[in-house]
Amino acid sequence: FEHTPGGSSSGSSVAVATKTVGAALGSQTGGSTCRPAAYNGIVGLKATYGRISRYGVVPVSWSLDHVGILVRTVEDAALMLQVISGEDINDPGSSNEPVPDFIKQMAGHSQPPRIGIVSEYYSDKSTPEVWAHTQEVTKRLAAAGAEIVELGLPGSFKSAHSAQRIVMNVECAAFHEQFHATQAEDYGPRVRSGMEMGMLVPATKYLQAQRLRRQFRQDMVQMVMQVDVVLTPTTPAPAPRDRNTTGDASFQVPWTTSGLPTVTLPSGLSEDGMPLAVQLGGLPFEEGKLLGAAKWCETALGVRLSPPNYS
């Protein structure tokens, strides 16, 4: 247990990985569902923004907060999504999009998918081991029948991370300001630092970040429409050997910022025996199609694993 289990949904992920529970909930404002899923060798699902109610969740960012699902198989993710999806008048961000039969939709998309691969940014940001692994996964999926298509990132991608950070910090400050005034020391240093930075951001910067975020969502939809799903590494590196960090969220942030759904799948082990994972992203409110492609990939890869000493 020298490596971080990720965060913030570390407890949920470890509980699923150790088979203490069959399924658990997490949250994601940056990468806090999919990153722990990757580090712990399990399946993580971040559905479309608004698909799952956040009622009862203490907010970090109204515009970015998602409730996530942590399980051991794609089918379990579909079952969980079926139960907890739907409009909730207690959550202003909840969508009234009809809830389909995800299991039926997943079964209806069981054919080899058309998979988009993005080398730009991800190849440079990943460790050599992770990028080589991602290329090997792509080859295995192609050999199993998937069609592989190289995609380019939209121009707005370069602003996605900064927009996410500004929106998150400002909205965190807006909700927690009253508590920060009297209980600042009760917050962890990272949360407190982000909150205090958010208090200093001008309204114009916040509004510009929201405008960039909306443009990025539109651009991401246009990119994903070219394929069935987009595949990238879930994380730039395996779980760091440092329990004082929760790892790098940079690969998950674009999907959170855009609000598009994504599934993390365990895909193998590093040279040190740590879990590696890929993430598949899809179109808004097309989780059934995304889960169908994910289940096909899960079967083609045949990976079932847990970190060392977990079982």
Secondary structure, DSSP 8 states (H G I E B T S, - for coil): --S---SSTHHHHHHHHTTS-S-EEEEESSSTTHHHHHHHTSEEEE--TTSB--TTS--S-TTT-EEEEEESSHHHHHHHHHHHBS--TT-TT--------HHHHHHHT-S--EEEEE-TTHHHHS-HHHHHHHHHHHHHHHHTT-EEEEE---TTHHHHHHHHHHHHHHHHHHHHHHHHHHHGGGS-HHHHHHHHHHTTS-HHHHHHHHHHHHHHHHHHHHHHTTSSEEEEESSSSS--S-TT-----TTTHHHHHHT--EEEEEEEE-TTS-EEEEEEE--TT-HHHHHHHHHHHHHHHT-----TT--
